[in-house]
Amino acid sequence: MGQLLSQPITEKNITFVQHDHISHSIGEMQGYRLSMEDAYCDVNDTIRVKIKDPELVQLVHEQLKKKYEAPSLPRLSPLSSHVSRHSFERKRKQSISETELKEELHTDYVIKRLRINIYGVFDGHGGSNTSKYMSEHLPIVLKKRLRREIYKLTDQQKMELLLGQDVLSLINFPKIIRDVYMQLDSMYYHAPNNGSGSTGVVVLFFQGYIIVANAGDSRCVLSANGAAKNMSLDHKPKHLGELMRVHNDGGYVAANRVNAILALSRAFGDYTFKMQNNRNHGRFALIRSNKKVHLTAPEEYQVTAEPDVFIRKIIPSDEFLLIACDGVWDCYRPQDLVRVIRHELSLGKKLTDINALVLDNCIGMANTVTGIGFDNMTLIIVALHEKLKGLDDWYFHIKNKILDEKFGKMGH
């Protein structure tokens, strides 16, 4: 466990932000550790999409105005063939304000801003430099990469993206996010004081999808009708695929640790495990057959930053998302934490109060025999209320839903 304080620092930093489609509470506590090595990111932004095709611009003008002025859409003009076989009818329920209408419609082009939310938890070890670096730089690099990919699309494809059609075929999220993770790990190698390491679980909300990337043992869990759905996998050296990669790159696993030191098999930083030996900073391996030197792929390092990526379309049964470091997950199984949060919601508690309660419970579980409860703790709770009228409606809906599950329909 390393060096610990005799008494925990239980002061909590709890924040809350409300949007019209999602809201979140973020809580963090240092606990028994000598310093706070966790970091997180919380980004609410938009990506600008510009359409210049004259026929599509005319079509958007007509349909957005009709959508604003009429409760339902009339039959589309023949120009709809330029969009796709799907029509604007699918999106008629999405209202648009007069201000938005003026901002988006121009004579020769149409500008639409797609909403994007990025959350991340980075659990540092050996210091906080790596976790802080990733929390600051990863959202920036990810947004730039997404903007670049959208810019490459044709106007036809941009229109489909605006309508939420074929999002996953238009944008290769797994490749983009993996490239961003590897790029950040390469960038950080040249940063000063890079001797530490960090996990990284990042969640992207985009066009009705949840995209989760993870390297390490921080974790993302979704509550769907009260069932805990794992949206990430822990990367431990004892897992077969991880074990084989470590051995293939000249390392070994002892006491469930890479080279008997690191309890993770994927992480940012930790460059000691990303070279064959301490004298070979170039990461080269000698091929005996032809005596040529080849560069080892970063994905094949003993400890790699390559993430696993999971994608899920948000559906009405999805209630909230939990993103946390292992300091929380060591104390709670996913289903147990979902159950606790739903119970508190049924009592009318708010997200900030629930977040503080969970952190207090974790520190209260500190046990020198099991070793749990002594780590830094960071928890993000994201309420999913895009299909509802807002956060208050979400509180009301989920409270009554849970009470109905317990006691039957109560005629709310």
C-alpha atoms as one frame of an Amber mdcrd trajectory, in Angstrom:
protein
   0.000   0.000   0.000   2.981   2.336   0.402   3.224   5.122   2.943  -0.035
   6.241   4.518  -1.243   8.975   6.837  -2.138   8.015  10.393  -5.459   9.828
   9.968  -7.282  10.232   6.651  -7.927  13.565   4.998 -11.698  13.369   4.602
 -12.253  16.817   3.125 -14.158  16.289  -0.104 -14.253  18.314  -3.297 -17.779
  17.887  -4.673 -18.903  19.641  -7.851 -22.195  19.601  -9.729 -23.044  20.682
 -13.278 -26.454  20.500 -14.940 -27.068  20.375 -18.688 -30.303  19.837 -20.557
 -29.344  16.319 -21.699 -27.084  15.069 -18.885 -26.028  16.267 -15.446 -23.198
  15.142 -13.225 -21.648  15.246  -9.793 -17.907  14.754  -9.330 -16.465  13.890
  -5.931 -12.858  13.371  -4.883 -11.148  12.702  -1.552  -7.477  12.193  -0.666
  -8.104   9.704   2.146  -5.112   8.000   3.773  -2.660   8.688   0.933   0.165
  11.207   1.414  -1.019  13.164  -1.630  -3.848  13.272  -4.144  -2.700  11.441
  -7.271  -6.100  11.180  -8.984  -7.223  13.659 -11.623 -10.345  14.018 -13.726
 -11.644  15.910 -16.728 -15.099  17.295 -17.429 -15.637  18.930 -20.816 -18.870
  20.287 -22.282 -18.267  21.620 -25.786 -19.548  21.655 -29.344 -18.115  20.702
 -32.722 -18.933  22.973 -35.640 -20.392  21.331 -38.749 -20.681  23.424 -41.917
 -22.732  22.402 -44.957 -22.260  24.350 -48.205 -24.030  22.248 -50.831 -26.730
  24.602 -52.270 -29.482  21.991 -52.500 -28.834  20.661 -49.006 -28.680  24.207
 -47.627 -32.050  24.968 -49.192 -33.495  21.767 -47.791 -32.231  22.503 -44.290
 -33.666  26.033 -44.485 -37.083  24.713 -45.401 -37.221  21.843 -42.964 -35.823
  23.628 -39.910 -38.248  26.495 -40.411 -41.148  24.088 -40.784 -40.006  22.192
 -37.712 -40.015  25.414 -35.707 -43.303  26.719 -37.055 -45.382  23.501 -37.186
 -45.996  20.715 -34.640 -45.206  18.050 -37.223 -43.371  17.904 -40.517 -45.222
  17.792 -43.844 -44.085  15.542 -46.656 -40.527  16.303 -47.712 -39.605  17.721
 -51.079 -37.758  15.638 -53.690 -34.553  17.167 -52.339 -34.680  14.628 -49.555
 -33.012  12.162 -51.891 -29.813  14.094 -51.243 -30.000  13.310 -47.533 -30.586
   9.569 -47.474 -33.471   7.161 -47.490 -34.161   8.319 -43.942 -36.111  11.562
 -43.684 -36.216  14.476 -41.314 -39.409  12.874 -39.970 -37.272  10.873 -37.515
 -36.013  14.081 -35.922 -39.285  16.027 -35.806 -39.533  15.721 -32.022 -36.317
  17.639 -31.487 -37.395  21.257 -31.028 -35.347  24.226 -32.141 -35.547  27.707
 -30.660 -35.822  30.916 -32.674 -32.338  31.933 -31.533 -30.860  28.638 -32.682
 -32.666  29.012 -35.996 -31.050  32.387 -36.631 -27.625  31.148 -35.601 -27.700
  28.069 -37.800 -29.239  29.324 -41.024 -27.287  31.446 -43.493 -27.904  32.314
 -47.118 -25.138  30.199 -48.634 -24.407  27.678 -45.920 -25.687  26.064 -42.741
 -23.768  25.776 -39.492 -24.755  23.288 -36.826 -22.917  22.687 -33.589 -22.905
  19.103 -32.363 -22.787  18.724 -28.613 -19.913  16.746 -27.114 -19.236  15.785
 -23.487 -16.019  14.189 -22.270 -15.467  12.749 -18.792 -12.337  11.057 -17.564
 -10.804   9.624 -14.404  -7.028   9.224 -14.229  -5.622   7.311 -11.246  -1.956
   8.184 -10.854   0.757   6.109  -9.213   4.295   7.163  -8.368   3.155  10.787
  -8.388   0.433  12.969  -9.871   2.264  14.356 -12.922   0.955  11.763 -15.376
  -2.670  11.896 -14.247  -2.699  15.709 -14.321  -1.072  15.808 -17.747  -3.604
  13.398 -19.232  -6.604  15.121 -17.648  -5.493  18.427 -19.175  -4.317  17.325
 -22.616  -6.403  14.286 -23.580  -9.744  16.136 -24.009  -8.034  18.788 -26.147
  -6.364  16.254 -28.438  -9.544  14.158 -28.685 -11.684  17.156 -29.672  -9.169
  18.234 -32.315  -9.104  14.747 -33.784 -12.907  14.529 -33.911 -13.140  17.946
 -35.561 -10.624  16.850 -38.174 -12.534  13.643 -38.929 -15.842  15.496 -39.275
 -14.231  18.131 -41.494 -13.219  15.355 -43.919 -16.834  14.247 -44.421 -18.787
  15.249 -47.501 -21.818  17.507 -47.106 -23.999  14.454 -47.677 -22.260  12.605
 -44.822 -22.387  15.663 -42.576 -26.132  15.822 -43.095 -26.477  12.184 -42.091
 -24.358  12.875 -39.013 -26.581  15.812 -38.027 -29.603  13.535 -38.258 -27.911
  10.885 -36.129 -27.850   8.409 -39.007 -24.988   5.933 -39.471 -22.897   7.734
 -36.844 -20.672   4.729 -36.190 -20.008   4.118 -39.877 -19.171   7.770 -40.513
 -16.747   8.108 -37.599 -14.389   5.317 -36.551 -14.429   6.017 -32.810 -12.301
   3.008 -31.733  -9.456   3.980 -34.065  -9.667   7.673 -33.196  -9.571   7.089
 -29.453  -6.819   4.473 -29.635  -4.732   6.846 -31.739  -5.313   9.646 -29.221
  -4.270   7.448 -26.280  -1.078   6.361 -28.029  -0.323   9.904 -29.171  -0.680
  11.260 -25.627   1.584   8.546 -24.254   4.205   9.425 -26.864   3.877  13.154
 -26.154   4.245  12.654 -22.420   7.506  10.727 -22.925   9.131  14.050 -23.850
   7.614  15.962 -20.917   9.681  16.754 -17.809   9.204  14.733 -14.602   7.571
  11.840 -16.444   8.580   9.108 -14.011   5.047   8.334 -12.820   2.130   6.516
 -14.431  -1.650   6.676 -14.593  -4.731   4.739 -15.588  -7.209   6.397 -17.919
 -10.936   5.765 -18.323 -12.577   8.270 -20.670 -16.259   8.573 -21.586 -17.463
  10.457 -24.654 -21.120  11.424 -25.157 -21.835  12.153 -28.815 -25.028  12.043
 -30.885 -26.861   9.701 -28.539 -23.943   7.310 -28.030 -21.734   6.499 -25.048
 -18.163   5.741 -26.106 -15.934   4.420 -23.312 -12.162   3.932 -23.526 -10.083
   2.409 -20.752  -6.468   1.562 -20.000  -5.814   0.273 -16.492  -8.149  -0.591
 -13.644 -10.290   2.517 -13.339 -13.779   1.575 -14.375 -17.026   2.732 -15.993
 -20.377   1.150 -15.083 -23.853   1.856 -16.459 -27.093   1.415 -14.533 -29.770
   0.104 -16.906 -33.065  -0.480 -15.094 -31.008  -1.105 -11.964 -28.688  -3.664
 -13.559 -24.980  -2.827 -13.472 -23.477  -3.039 -16.963 -19.686  -2.994 -17.141
 -18.583  -0.539 -19.822 -14.883  -1.250 -19.350 -12.501  -4.094 -18.520  -9.741
  -4.019 -15.910  -6.264  -4.654 -17.276  -4.436  -6.899 -14.833  -1.174  -8.794
 -15.541  -2.718 -12.150 -14.609  -5.225 -12.027 -17.492  -4.109 -14.369 -20.263
  -3.853 -11.861 -23.107  -2.023  -9.362 -20.927   0.263 -12.066 -19.532   1.259
 -13.220 -23.019   2.068  -9.681 -24.132   4.245  -9.067 -21.069   6.175 -12.308
 -21.651   6.521 -11.717 -25.395   8.170  -8.386 -24.686  10.720  -9.822 -22.300
   8.935  -9.203 -19.017   7.447 -11.492 -16.427   4.584 -11.522 -13.934   5.096
 -12.309 -10.258   2.671 -11.685  -7.383   0.171 -10.487 -10.012   2.507  -7.611
 -10.932   4.495  -6.818 -14.060   8.124  -7.616 -13.213   6.886  -7.991  -9.609
   6.382  -4.201  -9.443   3.359  -2.807 -11.302  -0.156  -4.093 -10.585  -1.413
  -2.878 -13.990  -0.683  -4.120 -17.479  -1.883  -0.977 -19.287  -1.224   2.625
 -18.309  -0.010   6.019 -19.428   3.609   6.726 -18.542   5.463   3.969 -16.658
   8.208   4.115 -19.285  10.432   1.755 -17.317   8.146  -1.018 -18.580   8.063
   0.319 -22.131  11.669  -0.465 -22.962  13.356  -3.855 -23.040  15.917  -2.837
 -20.484  17.164   0.272 -18.748  19.860   0.864 -21.394  17.567   0.575 -24.408
  15.436   3.718 -24.525  14.839   3.268 -28.259  12.623   0.188 -27.761  14.483
  -1.986 -30.296  14.580  -5.748 -30.616  17.204  -7.718 -32.536  15.924 -10.177
 -35.137  18.463 -13.016 -35.154  17.558 -14.310 -38.613  18.738 -11.254 -40.515
  20.460  -9.202 -37.813  18.211  -6.246 -38.621  16.848  -3.999 -35.921  13.108
  -3.379 -35.813  11.049  -1.036 -33.658   8.662  -2.737 -31.247   5.047  -1.607
 -31.751   3.756   0.426 -28.767   0.735  -1.888 -28.574   3.123  -4.758 -27.756
   4.993  -3.145 -24.865   4.990  -4.941 -21.520   2.799  -2.078 -20.290   0.909
  -0.354 -23.097  -1.393   2.652 -23.196  -3.649   1.066 -25.825  -7.259   1.219
 -24.560 -10.211  -1.072 -25.002 -13.179   0.803 -26.483 -16.860   0.055 -25.840
 -19.776   1.788 -27.585 -23.436   1.819 -26.579 -26.476   3.598 -27.971 -28.333
   5.355 -25.151 -31.818   3.900 -24.635 -34.622   4.915 -22.225 -33.732   2.183
 -19.705 -30.250   3.697 -19.173 -30.391   5.619 -15.889 -26.945   6.845 -14.882
 -23.264   6.246 -15.496 -20.548   5.733 -12.872 -16.885   6.514 -13.585 -14.425
   5.909 -10.768 -10.908   4.893  -9.790 -10.112   1.583  -8.117 -10.188   3.310
  -4.727 -13.973   3.211  -5.080 -14.310  -0.099  -6.936 -12.149  -1.916  -4.371
 -14.849  -1.064  -1.824 -17.920  -1.659  -3.969 -18.859  -4.276  -6.506 -20.565
  -2.579  -9.480 -24.018  -3.966  -8.676 -23.669  -3.011  -5.009 -22.779   0.586
  -5.859 -25.670   0.847  -8.309 -27.985  -0.499  -5.620 -26.756   2.036  -3.045
 -27.173   4.974  -5.420 -30.655   3.898  -6.514 -31.687   3.453  -2.882 -30.570
   6.985  -2.048 -32.372   8.325  -5.116 -35.562   6.601  -3.948 -35.226   8.570
  -0.702 -35.101  11.834  -2.633 -31.357  12.449  -2.259 -29.516  14.606  -4.804
 -26.402  13.587  -6.741 -24.000  15.674  -4.648 -25.263  14.188  -1.383 -25.052
  10.668  -2.800 -21.507  11.244  -4.037 -20.375  12.434  -0.613 -22.090   9.456
   1.043 -20.301   6.945  -1.198 -16.895   8.504  -0.506 -17.558   8.479   3.241
 -18.616   4.842   3.045 -15.401   3.956   1.205 -13.167   5.577   3.812 -15.234
   3.878   6.502 -14.401   0.482   4.975 -10.647   0.942   5.511  -9.276  -2.423
   6.594  -5.626  -3.287   7.152  -6.319  -6.978   6.475  -7.950  -6.568   3.056
  -6.117  -3.347   2.198  -9.223  -1.605   0.856 -10.281   1.924   1.772  -6.788
   3.462   1.898  -6.555   4.772  -1.670  -7.425   8.133  -3.222 -11.062   8.207
  -4.309 -12.697   9.849  -7.317 -16.286   9.235  -8.430 -18.294  10.763 -11.277
 -22.063  10.162 -11.369 -23.713  11.134 -14.669 -27.514  11.323 -14.818 -28.872
  10.434 -18.272 -32.000  12.498 -18.870 -31.886  13.356 -22.567 -35.122  11.425
 -23.121 -36.828  13.307 -20.263 -37.650  16.970 -19.634 -34.603  17.700 -17.506
 -32.889  16.798 -14.250 -35.914  17.421 -12.023 -38.005  15.147 -14.212 -35.213
  12.550 -14.018 -35.197  12.687 -10.203 -38.986  12.300 -10.132 -39.022   9.538
 -12.748 -36.276   7.389 -11.241 -37.554   7.784  -7.666 -41.032   6.591  -8.593
 -39.602   3.876 -10.808 -37.569   2.431  -7.931 -40.481   2.682  -5.493 -42.724
   0.902  -7.988 -40.143  -1.877  -8.275 -40.176  -2.314  -4.503 -43.848  -1.856
  -3.679 -45.714  -2.192  -6.969 -47.507   0.535  -8.897 -48.476   3.260  -6.460
 -50.521   5.413  -8.827 -48.181   8.384  -9.117
